[in-house]
Amino acid sequence: MRRLVPLLCIAALCVAAPAAAFTPADPLASKQWYLTEDHAFDAWTVPPPNLAPVLVAIVDSGIDGTLPDFAGRIADSRSFVGGSPLVDTEGHGTFVAGEIAANLDTVGITGIAYSSQLLIAKVVKPDGTIPLEAEAAAIRWAADSGARVINLSLGGVRDPVHPNRDTYSPIEARAVAYAYAKGALLVAAVGNGDEAFTEPWPYASYPAALPHVVGVSALTRLGNVPDFSNRDAVYNDISAPGQGIFSTFPSTMTSQRPTCADQGYSDCGPDEYRNPEGTSFAAPQVSAAAALLLAVNPELTNGQVAGLLEHSADDVNAANGCGRCALLRDPLSGWGRLDVAQAIEALAGPLPAADRYETNDDAGTQARTLWGKQVKVTASIDYYDDQVDVYRIALSGGERVDAKLAGGWSGANVNLVLWRPGTQRVDDLRAQTLRAAQSIAPGSAQRVTFKAPGRGWYYVEVKVTSPGYGPYTLTLSKTTPARR
């Protein structure tokens, strides 16, 4: 069981930076201070008319489907814990949904991805817990339903130092890998320290701490990283405002304060939602930004969207409010503050390399099979988002394989390793006897040559061992000695 993180010019669309951003006419948009901080609408002077209706899944506590801000926004819904997915007794899912997809009109607030269509997956039980089986089933349902973005404002504690306290779930990991392989970008909160054992907590929660998931940390109004926001040197990818957020809220809960003017909005909710804080509420802004990129250019892959968001972020450091944040990527803020406009403008430049072989993050069933005597693979790797690629090749007894790796990174090192048949995990230290061969020293160019003693499936591992990212080329040549 798991608790929510609490407290919570492309086609017809030009992307040149305007003189001034358009201002939403929604009367409560002025309370959404994070829209300005995110530069949510700075890419256009007027609302673009041709944004595609991207499917965004919200795996959460459901949604109040009666709120006017969601009129026409809900494409499908399902509950994985019983009850109606369009009834939200927690408020968390409704809050998250408003940040992403509230209508751009003259009512209430506006979402950053106001043209998106929502897939609502209810996974929170009445006692506030989330069965892992329900979460995994919801992620798979969302992927099968065509979600391009899946928001996961939930999490379980990660503690690699004390494995008995670590909540890693292979069920969750397989569901995440399945959804990514189907083309969905998964965005998750890195977690709040009050759900861990100390605050601040030095590790991102699961599922943010899984491969290919964009982990999101929180920022305050002053631009620093609050103590409640989990740190992580690898899995904290990007930051966004996570304090004093204003959004939609279930009307059945706001009606308990009948004299409050903003019925259906968080300032009429319970105390913890009138000035809420949490990485739960930073993540939806990144999910919305991802949906907006896909609305402008639907041909983008999930990996390209993640790369655009992360590498267009504004660095968070002492000069702009975070005295504890180092220059460039750091454990507190990741690549930096979300900047929607810069991400959109980056669409006009060279796009990150697409990798059609993902997900191939381990041996066994996760590896990507390569056929033929001569094979050339062009893929990509990233120290923070995709450290390992694994390929499966068939070798006969006496057959020799020559593997060459060339990458165009600046400062990054990679290892090239060949694993014997029977390998299930390349990071399992107990299985090092299955390592057949490896390159001598890490670098940007690697080579391994090996003669197979017997027939079987072997695994070629490409692993980046220092910060860096980019494309690489892997060339495999198999030869069989001539019979005498």
C-alpha positions in Angstrom: 0.0 0.0 0.0 1.3 3.5 -0.7 0.2 7.0 0.3 0.0 10.0 -2.0 2.6 12.6 -1.6 0.6 14.8 0.8 0.3 18.6 1.3 0.5 18.3 -0.8 7.2 27.6 -36.6 5.9 23.9 -36.3 3.2 23.2 -39.0 0.7 26.1 -38.6 2.0 27.1 -35.2 4.9 29.5 -35.1 7.0 29.5 -31.9 8.8 32.8 -32.0 9.0 34.7 -28.7 6.5 37.6 -28.8 6.8 41.1 -27.3 4.2 40.2 -24.6 2.4 37.0 -23.6 -1.4 36.7 -23.8 -3.2 36.9 -20.5 -6.0 34.4 -19.8 -9.4 35.9 -19.3 -10.3 33.4 -16.6 -11.2 35.5 -13.5 -9.2 33.5 -11.0 -6.1 33.1 -13.1 -4.6 36.0 -11.2 -4.3 33.7 -8.2 -2.2 31.2 -10.3 1.1 32.9 -9.7 3.0 29.9 -11.0 1.7 30.6 -14.6 4.0 33.6 -14.7 6.9 31.7 -13.1 6.6 28.9 -15.6 6.3 31.4 -18.5 3.3 29.3 -19.4 1.9 31.5 -22.1 5.0 33.6 -23.1 5.4 31.8 -26.4 2.4 33.6 -27.9 0.7 37.0 -27.9 -2.7 35.3 -28.5 -4.0 31.8 -27.7 -2.9 29.6 -30.6 -6.0 28.2 -32.3 -4.6 24.8 -33.6 -3.4 23.0 -30.5 -3.9 19.3 -30.8 -6.0 17.6 -28.0 -3.3 15.6 -26.3 -4.4 12.7 -24.0 -3.1 13.2 -20.5 -3.7 10.6 -17.8 -4.0 11.6 -14.2 -3.4 8.6 -11.9 -4.7 9.9 -8.6 -7.8 10.2 -6.4 -10.3 10.8 -9.2 -11.8 14.1 -10.2 -15.0 16.2 -9.6 -16.4 15.8 -13.1 -19.2 18.4 -12.4 -16.9 21.4 -12.3 -17.3 23.8 -15.2 -13.5 24.1 -15.7 -13.5 20.4 -16.8 -16.4 20.7 -19.3 -15.4 18.9 -22.5 -12.0 18.0 -21.0 -12.6 14.4 -19.8 -12.1 11.8 -22.6 -12.4 8.7 -20.4 -12.3 7.6 -16.8 -12.0 4.4 -14.7 -11.7 3.5 -11.1 -9.3 0.8 -10.0 -10.3 0.9 -6.3 -14.1 1.0 -6.6 -16.5 4.0 -6.6 -16.8 6.5 -9.4 -13.7 8.0 -10.9 -15.7 11.3 -11.4 -16.1 11.6 -7.6 -13.1 12.8 -5.6 -13.4 12.6 -1.9 -9.7 13.4 -1.3 -9.4 16.5 -3.5 -5.9 15.7 -4.6 -6.8 14.5 -8.1 -9.1 17.4 -8.8 -6.4 19.9 -7.7 -3.8 18.2 -10.0 -6.3 18.2 -13.0 -6.9 21.9 -12.7 -3.3 22.8 -13.1 -3.1 20.7 -16.2 -6.3 21.1 -18.1 -8.8 23.6 -16.7 -10.5 25.4 -19.6 -9.2 28.6 -21.1 -12.4 30.6 -21.0 -14.1 33.2 -18.8 -14.8 30.9 -15.9 -12.5 30.0 -12.9 -8.9 29.2 -13.7 -6.9 28.0 -16.7 -4.7 25.0 -17.1 -1.3 25.2 -18.8 -2.4 22.5 -21.3 -5.9 23.8 -21.6 -6.6 22.0 -24.9 -5.7 18.6 -23.5 -8.1 15.7 -23.0 -8.0 13.9 -19.6 -7.9 10.2 -18.8 -8.9 9.9 -15.2 -7.6 6.8 -13.3 -8.8 6.6 -9.7 -6.3 4.6 -7.6 -6.8 6.1 -4.1 -8.9 4.1 -1.5 -11.1 5.9 1.0 -8.4 5.5 3.7 -5.9 7.4 1.5 -3.8 4.5 0.5 -2.9 3.3 -3.0 -2.6 -0.4 -3.8 0.4 -0.9 -6.0 -1.6 -3.3 -8.1 -4.2 -0.6 -8.7 -1.5 2.0 -9.6 0.2 -0.5 -12.1 -3.1 -1.4 -13.7 -4.0 2.3 -14.1 -0.7 3.1 -15.7 -1.2 0.2 -18.2 -4.8 1.2 -18.9 -3.7 4.8 -19.6 -1.0 3.6 -22.0 -3.4 1.3 -23.8 -5.9 4.2 -24.0 -3.4 6.3 -25.9 -2.1 8.6 -23.2 0.9 10.7 -24.4 1.5 12.0 -20.8 0.9 10.2 -17.5 1.0 12.3 -14.3 1.9 10.5 -11.1 1.7 12.8 -8.1 2.2 10.0 -5.8 5.1 8.0 -4.4 6.8 5.5 -2.1 10.0 6.1 -0.1 13.3 5.1 -1.7 16.2 4.2 0.6 19.1 2.4 -1.1 21.1 2.5 2.2 18.5 0.5 4.1 16.8 -2.0 1.7 14.3 -3.0 4.4 12.8 0.5 4.2 12.9 0.8 0.4 9.5 0.5 -1.4 10.8 -0.5 -4.8 8.1 -2.5 -6.6 8.8 -4.7 -9.7 5.1 -4.5 -10.5 5.3 -0.7 -10.7 8.6 -0.8 -12.6 7.2 -3.1 -15.2 4.1 -0.9 -15.6 6.2 2.2 -16.1 8.4 0.4 -18.6 5.3 -0.8 -20.5 3.8 2.7 -20.7 7.1 4.2 -21.9 7.4 1.6 -24.5 3.9 2.4 -25.7 5.0 6.0 -26.2 3.8 7.7 -23.0 5.9 10.3 -21.1 5.7 9.6 -17.4 6.1 12.6 -15.0 6.3 12.0 -11.2 6.7 14.0 -8.0 10.1 13.3 -6.4 8.4 13.2 -3.0 8.1 15.1 0.2 10.4 14.6 3.2 7.6 14.3 5.7 6.7 11.0 4.1 10.3 9.7 4.6 12.5 9.3 7.6 14.2 12.7 7.7 13.7 16.1 6.1 15.1 16.9 3.7 15.3 13.4 2.3 18.3 12.7 -0.1 16.5 10.3 -2.4 13.7 10.7 -4.9 10.6 8.6 -4.3 9.4 5.8 -6.6 8.2 6.0 -9.4 10.2 9.2 -10.0 13.3 7.1 -9.3 12.7 4.7 -12.2 14.3 4.9 -15.6 12.6 7.2 -18.1 10.4 9.0 -15.5 10.8 12.7 -15.3 11.2 13.5 -11.6 9.9 16.9 -10.4 11.0 18.8 -7.3 9.4 21.9 -5.8 10.3 25.6 -5.6 9.0 28.3 -3.3 7.8 31.8 -4.4 11.2 33.1 -3.6 12.9 30.6 -5.9 14.6 28.4 -3.4 14.1 24.6 -2.8 12.1 24.0 0.4 13.2 21.4 2.9 10.2 19.2 2.2 11.2 18.6 -1.5 13.3 15.4 -1.8 16.8 15.7 -3.2 18.5 13.3 -5.6 21.6 13.6 -7.7 20.3 11.3 -10.5 16.5 11.1 -10.4 15.5 14.8 -9.6 15.2 16.1 -13.2 13.5 19.4 -13.1 11.8 21.8 -10.7 8.6 23.8 -10.7 6.6 25.9 -8.2 5.2 23.7 -5.4 4.1 26.1 -2.7 1.0 28.3 -2.4 -0.5 26.7 -5.5 -4.1 27.6 -6.5 -6.4 25.2 -8.4 -9.7 23.4 -8.7 -11.2 21.5 -5.8 -14.3 19.2 -5.4 -17.5 21.2 -4.8 -18.7 18.7 -2.2 -15.7 19.7 -0.1 -15.8 23.4 -0.7 -19.5 23.5 0.1 -18.5 22.9 3.7 -17.5 26.5 3.7 -20.7 28.0 2.1 -19.7 31.6 2.7 -16.5 31.2 0.7 -16.9 32.9 -2.7 -14.7 30.6 -4.8 -16.8 27.4 -4.7 -15.0 24.6 -6.5 -11.6 26.1 -5.9 -8.9 25.3 -3.4 -9.1 28.5 -1.3 -12.5 27.2 -0.2 -11.1 23.8 0.7 -9.7 22.5 4.0 -6.7 24.1 5.7 -4.1 22.0 4.0 -5.3 23.1 0.5 -5.7 26.8 1.1 -2.0 27.4 0.9 -0.8 23.9 -0.2 2.7 22.8 -0.7 4.2 19.6 -2.1 6.0 18.1 -5.1 2.6 16.7 -5.9 1.6 20.1 -7.2 4.9 20.8 -9.0 4.7 17.7 -11.2 1.4 18.6 -13.0 3.0 21.8 -14.3 5.7 19.7 -16.0 3.0 17.2 -17.3 1.1 20.1 -18.7 4.2 21.6 -20.4 4.9 18.1 -22.0 1.3 18.0 -23.3 1.7 21.5 -24.7 4.9 20.5 -26.6 3.0 17.5 -28.0 0.1 19.7 -29.0 2.5 21.9 -31.0 4.3 19.0 -32.5 2.5 15.6 -32.2 5.4 13.8 -33.9 7.7 14.2 -30.9 8.6 11.0 -29.0 8.4 10.8 -25.2 12.2 10.9 -24.9 12.4 14.0 -27.1 9.8 15.8 -24.9 11.7 14.9 -21.8 14.9 16.2 -23.3 13.4 19.4 -24.5 11.9 20.2 -21.1 15.0 19.4 -19.1 17.5 21.1 -21.3 15.5 24.3 -21.8 15.0 24.7 -18.0 16.4 27.8 -16.3 19.2 27.1 -14.0 18.4 27.5 -10.3 21.2 28.9 -8.3 22.2 31.5 -5.7 21.7 34.4 -8.2 18.0 33.7 -8.5 16.9 32.6 -5.1 18.5 29.2 -4.2 21.7 29.7 -2.2 22.1 25.9 -1.7 21.8 25.1 -5.4 25.0 24.6 -7.4 25.4 25.9 -10.9 23.9 23.7 -13.6 22.3 20.4 -12.7 22.2 19.8 -8.9 20.4 17.4 -6.5 18.0 20.0 -5.3 16.5 21.4 -8.5 17.7 19.0 -11.2 18.3 20.8 -14.5 16.5 23.8 -13.2 13.2 25.6 -13.3 10.5 24.7 -15.8 10.3 27.3 -18.6 7.4 26.4 -21.0 8.2 29.2 -23.5 11.8 28.2 -23.9 10.8 24.6 -24.4 8.4 25.6 -27.1 11.0 27.8 -28.7 13.5 24.9 -28.7 11.2 23.1 -31.1 12.5 25.3 -33.9 16.1 24.1 -33.3 17.7 20.7 -33.6 15.6 18.1 -31.7 17.1 15.6 -29.3 17.8 12.3 -30.9 15.0 9.8 -30.9 15.7 6.3 -29.6 13.5 3.6 -31.1 15.0 0.8 -29.1 13.6 1.8 -25.7 12.8 0.4 -23.3 15.9 -1.8 -23.2 17.2 -1.2 -19.7 18.3 -4.6 -18.5 19.0 -8.2 -19.6 16.4 -10.9 -19.8 13.1 -9.9 -21.2 13.9 -6.2 -21.2 16.7 -6.5 -23.7 16.2 -5.6 -27.4 17.0 -8.4 -29.7 19.4 -7.7 -32.6 19.5 -10.1 -35.6 22.0 -10.7 -38.3 25.8 -11.1 -38.8 26.4 -7.4 -39.3 24.4 -4.9 -37.2 24.6 -1.2 -36.8 22.5 0.6 -34.2 22.1 4.3 -33.6 20.5 5.1 -30.2 21.0 7.5 -27.3 21.9 7.3 -23.7 21.6 9.8 -20.7 23.4 9.6 -17.4 20.3 10.9 -15.6 17.4 9.4 -17.5 18.7 6.3 -19.3 22.0 5.1 -18.0 21.9 1.6 -19.5 20.9 0.1 -22.9 21.0 -3.7 -23.3 20.8 -5.7 -26.5 20.4 -9.5 -26.9 22.4 -11.3 -29.6 22.6 -15.0 -30.5 26.0 -16.6 -30.8 27.0 -20.1 -31.7 29.8 -22.1 -30.3 33.1 -20.9 -31.7 31.5 -17.8 -33.2 33.3 -14.5 -32.6 31.7 -11.1 -32.0 33.4 -7.8 -32.5 31.4 -4.9 -30.8 32.4 -1.3 -31.4 30.9 1.7 -29.7 31.3 5.4 -30.7 29.6 8.3 -29.0 29.6 12.1 -29.5 29.5 13.1 -25.8 31.4 15.9 -24.3 33.1 14.7 -21.1 30.9 11.5 -20.6 32.4 8.1 -20.3 30.7 4.8 -21.3 31.5 1.1 -20.7 30.8 -1.7 -23.1 30.2 -5.1 -21.5 29.2 -8.5 -22.9 27.2 -10.8 -20.6 26.9 -14.6 -20.8 23.6 -16.6 -21.3 21.5 -16.7 -18.2 22.0 -13.1 -17.2 18.9 -11.5 -15.9 20.2 -8.3 -14.4 23.3 -6.4 -15.4 23.4 -4.5 -12.1 23.3 -7.6 -9.9 26.7 -7.8 -8.2 26.1 -11.4 -7.3 26.1 -12.3 -11.0 29.5 -10.8 -12.0 30.6 -14.4 -12.9 28.3 -14.1 -15.9 30.3 -11.2 -17.3 32.0 -12.5 -20.5 34.1 -9.4 -21.5 34.3 -5.7 -21.1 36.2 -2.7 -22.5 39.4 -1.9 -20.7 38.6 1.6 -19.6 35.6 3.9 -19.8 35.7 6.5 -22.6 33.7 7.8 -25.5 34.9 5.0 -27.8 34.8 1.3 -26.8 35.5 -2.1 -28.3 34.9 -5.7 -27.1 35.9 -8.9 -28.9 34.8 -12.3 -27.7 34.7 -15.9 -28.9 31.7 -17.8 -27.6 32.5 -21.1 -25.9 28.9 -22.3 -26.6 25.6 -21.5 -28.1 23.2 -19.1 -26.4 21.8 -15.6 -26.0 24.4 -13.1 -25.0 23.8 -9.5 -23.9 25.6 -6.4 -24.9 25.4 -3.6 -22.3 26.1 0.1 -23.1 26.4 2.0 -19.8 27.2 5.7 -19.3 29.3 6.1 -16.1 29.6 9.9 -15.8 27.3 12.9 -16.4 26.6 13.3 -20.1 24.0 12.4 -22.7 23.7 12.1 -26.5 23.6 9.6 -29.4 25.9 6.7 -30.0 26.5 4.1 -32.7 27.0 0.4 -31.8 28.4 -1.8 -34.5 28.3 -5.6 -34.2 30.1 -8.1 -36.5 29.8 -11.9 -36.0 32.2 -14.3 -37.7 32.5 -18.1 -37.6 35.9 -19.6 -38.1 36.3 -21.7 -41.2 36.1 -25.5 -40.8 39.4 -27.4 -41.4 
